[in-house]
Amino acid sequence: MSESDSPFLSPVQRRIVAAGGTALAAMVLLAAAFFLFNILRHFVTSFQDVLLPLAIAAILATLLRPIITFFEVRARLGRTAGIIILFLLVVLSLGVSAVFVVPALLEQITAFIKEVPTIRENVLAFARDSFPSVWSWLQEQLGESPEVYLKELIESNSSTLKDALTRLQSSLSSFTGILGSIFGKVAAYSVIPIYLFFILSGDRDIWKDIEKQLSFLPDNRREDLVFLARQFSDILVAFFRGQIIIGLLLGIVLAVGFTLVGLKFGVVLGLALGLLNIIPYLGTVIGLATVLPLAYFQNEGGLPLIGWCLLVFVIGQLLTDYVFTPRVMGDKTGMGPMLIIFSIFFWGAALGGILGMVLAIPLTAFFLVFWRLAREKYLPIWTGSQATANE
């Protein structure tokens, strides 16, 4: 074979060039996706007061639609009548909570505020008795007792805060701006019931609407996009519906357990920590960091009370993992504890705070579904493995 007939690149070189081109294309796609994600995040952040009420209403509508269906099918009521009854039940529940639950919670919160000085004194006494050398070193460095220094620091910060509030109130323009901001927030979120009513009363099939809007795409691409949208909706609804129920059940378990073992403010702490577990493990982590010190430093507290509180946490977590979650949610997400914790931190950083942490599990589960679809249907085509297998 002549030199002119020899290939420009050897097979090995062609594979290297193909791999480099694939890597470059992947980097371009990732850069484009990152750029679009930043634009989307900036858009959501800028218009969150407009978008968030609508999103909350859509989630609530999806969660409450089975109740409306029950009224329609079993009670033979019209949809509008079912929605009105649902709203009345919600108002009644809020009224009952305001009469029976809120006063008890406010009483415990007030008692906690009154108990703070006692807890502070117990903490200082513990530090002075347990670490006398450190306490003496602090006294030498500060030139006075650390207790006096801490009290002065707290009092100075309190007076600074009061002065700041006084200056803020004396500024009419600032005060007007705050009122305007508060009014804007209230007005933005007060439309949630209106959005909810119209969404629940609508008869339109959203999935058919999506298919119609995507009619310009080939059938298989359109089916995949609708499938992914359905999967994300199902995961979102199952997660929030399940986590709210699980959080309430865990809150009741913790509240009853803390009260029985003698922890002060057990009802407030238990319910709050249970609801915080809407973000998986958040309530447990915060609870261990707050309940155990309170159990030790409250009057009549100590190591035995810490042990009892730890037992309450263990019972609550076991019930959550082996009773509540399997019965309420099953295996809707298919995610292990390690992936759940990683996704919470990742999306919390990516979306800037609590909203990302709340949406972390549905978003990660959605991307897992997307990856499985791409791996089984598209990656074999793009990599040529499907053609090789067919040959």
Number of C-alpha atoms within 10 A of each C-alpha: 5 5 7 7 7 9 8 10 10 10 10 9 11 12 12 12 13 12 12 12 12 14 12 12 12 12 12 12 12 12 12 12 12 12 12 12 14 14 12 12 15 13 12 15 14 11 10 15 15 13 14 16 19 21 15 16 22 17 18 19 22 19 16 16 16 11 14 24 16 13 19 17 11 9 11 12 16 14 17 16 15 21 23 13 15 16 14 12 12 12 12 12 12 13 13 12 13 12 11 10 12 14 12 15 16 12 12 18 16 12 13 15 10 11 14 13 11 14 18 15 13 16 16 17 14 13 13 16 10 11 11 12 11 12 18 15 12 14 15 12 11 11 10 12 14 19 16 10 14 12 12 12 12 12 12 12 12 12 12 12 12 12 12 12 11 11 13 14 14 11 11 11 11 13 14 12 12 14 12 12 12 12 11 13 13 11 12 17 17 12 14 18 17 13 18 22 17 14 18 21 18 10 9 9 8 9 13 11 11 14 16 11 11 16 11 9 12 9 11 9 11 18 14 15 16 17 16 17 15 13 17 20 16 15 19 23 18 19 21 21 19 21 23 17 19 25 24 20 19 27 25 20 22 27 23 16 22 27 17 13 18 15 25 20 20 20 22 21 23 26 22 20 26 29 21 23 22 22 22 19 18 17 23 19 13 13 20 16 11 12 23 20 17 21 24 20 21 19 14 11 17 15 13 13 20 21 15 19 25 16 15 20 22 13 16 21 18 12 17 19 13 10 13 21 17 14 13 17 17 13 10 17 19 10 15 8 10 8 12 20 18 14 22 25 14 16 21 18 14 16 19 13 13 14 13 19 24 19 19 25 26 23 19 21 22 21 14 15 17 17 14 13 15 14 12 10 13 14 15 15 14 11 11 11 12 14 11 10 8 6 6
